[in-house]
Amino acid sequence: MEFSELVRTRRSVRRYQETPVPRELLQELLETACWAPSGDNLQPWYFLALTRPEEIARLKGTMERVSVEIAGHLEGIFQGKHPEVVREEQRFLRSVSSAPVCILVFLQRDYEARDVAVESAAAATQTLLLAAHERGLGACWVNAATILGYAPVIRDAFAPEKGEFLSLVTLGYPDARPLTPKRKSGRFDIR
């Protein structure tokens, strides 16, 4: 697949088949993600892939609380419009355990230039999403827990020694192909 097609056809997948992701494929995806560019070559990210049902169930407990609290945040963003989007997002957050893999993304330590480190971890996460799509997997980048202040809860539950929890990526074989969202115009200029 050409790179442009890869980028244009990747979607946030929120429904997964029960088929497990082979460990070798998961390792390949994570190794690829670690080749992302990073400011000052910090490579500040740490990925923790949860595949055991009992660990994913523990994560689900936290994400169920997040799903309840996110409604107000999303209603503020959408200003009362699109209640179906709010309900679907809540459903997805409650059911992250339907994904056979949940990847936790951490910032390994405090950095003087924190914004550069976070941008680097975001680049690695995007690389992970594209690599997964190329291999026929679906993924969704989830920041709701961080937005609502649950980052310390997730960090302490799964990897207290690995730094600051940034986000979650659900991963698996897609059970449905999401629609192509409309792209917003006016997002670049050439001078």
N, C-alpha and C positions, 0 to 999 in steps of 0.2 A: 504494500500500500504506500502510495506517495505521502510525504509528510503533510502536505496541505490537506489531503483527504483524511488522514489520521486525525488531525486537529479538528477539522470541520464535522467529522462524524462521531466524535467522542461525546457521550452524554452522561449525565449523572443518573446512574442506575440505582433504583431504590427497591427493586424486587429481584430475588435471587432463587435459583434452583438449589436443591439440597445437595447437589453434587460437590464433593470436596475438591478443593484446589490442591493439586499435587505439590508436595513439599519442594521438589526440585524447581517447579515453575515459580513458586512463591519466592524462593531464594534468588532465582534469576531476576525477578521483578525488583526485589529490594536492592540487589547489587547494581542493577541499572539505575535505580533512583539515586544511588550514592555517587553516580557520575555527573550529577547536576552541577551547574556552575555555582560557586559560592564566593561572596565578597571576601577578599583577603585570604582566600582558600581556607576559610575556617572549617568548612564541612561540619557545621554545628548541630546537625540533625542526629536523632536516634530514632529508629523505627522498632516498635515492638509488635509483632504479628501474633494476635491471639487466635488460636485455632481450636483449643480445647473447649468443648461445650460448657463446662463448669465455669471457665473464666469469662466466656462470652455472656453467660447468664448473670455473672456478677456485674459486668458492664451494663447489661440490660436494666438492672435495678436502678442504677444512677440515671440512665437515659430515660427511664419512665418518669422520673422526677423532672428531668429537663423538659420532657414533652408536655407536661402540665404547665410549666412556667413560660414556655416559649410563646404561647398563644398571645399574650399581651404584647410581647416584643414584635411579633409578626403583624398583629393588627395595627400597631403603630406605623410600621413600614408601609403596609398596604392601605392605611387610612380607611379601614372598614370595607374596602373592596376585596374581592377574591377570597371569601371565607372558605371556599373549597381548597385553596392552596394551604391555608392555615391548618385545616383538618388533615390534609394529606401529609403535611410535614409532621404533625403530631403523630399520626399513624406510623410514619416511617421511623421516627425517633423511638417510639415504643417498641418497634420490631427490629431494631438493628441486629438482634440476635438471629434473624432469619438469614443473615449473611454468614457464609461458612468461615469467613476471615474478617476480623476487625483489626486494623492496623492503627496503633497509637503513635502519634508523631510528637517527639519531644525536642526541646532546645536543651542541649546537654549541660550548659552552665550559664552563669551570668556573663554577658559580654558588654564591654564598654560601649560598643556600637551595636546596641540591641536591635535596632531597626534593620541593620545590614544582616545580622544573624537570622532574624525572622524571615526576611526576604529570601535568604539562602535556603532555609528550611521549606519555604513555600515553593521555591524552584524545584527542590527535590521531590516534593509532594506532587507537583504538576508532572514531573518526569515519570513518577510512579503511575499516575493516572493514564498517561499516554502509552506507557509500556504495557499496562494491563489491557487497554483497548486493542493494541496491536496484536495481543495474544488471544483475543476473543473473550476476555473477561470484562465484566462491568464493575464500576466503582463509583462511590459517591464521597466527596470531601465534605465533612461535617464539622462545623465550628460552633454549634449551638451550646455545647457544654462550656466552652471557654467564654462565650458571650455572657452567659448567665452565672459565671463565677464558680463552676464546678471543676475547673482545672486542678486545683489542689486535691480534691476528692479522688479524681481519677489517677493523678500522679501517685498519691499515697497508697492507693489500692493495688497498683500494678507495677510501678517502677520508681519508688521514692528516691533512688540514687541516681536516676538518669536525667534529672533537671526538670524544666518547666514543661508541662503538657500543653501542646498547642492545638492539636486537632485530631480527628478520627477519620479514617478512610475505611468504608465498608467495601468488601471485595468478594466477588464470586461470579459464577456463570449467570448471565442475565436471564430472568424469567419473563421479561417484557422489554420491548424496545421503546424508550421514551420518545415523545414527539420532538421535532426540531423546534427549539424556541426561536422566536423572532429576534433578530439582532438589532440593536439600537444604532441609529445613524449618528453622525457627527462626533464620533469617538476618536478621530485622528485628522491631522492636517499634514500637508506636505508643502514646505516653503523653499 
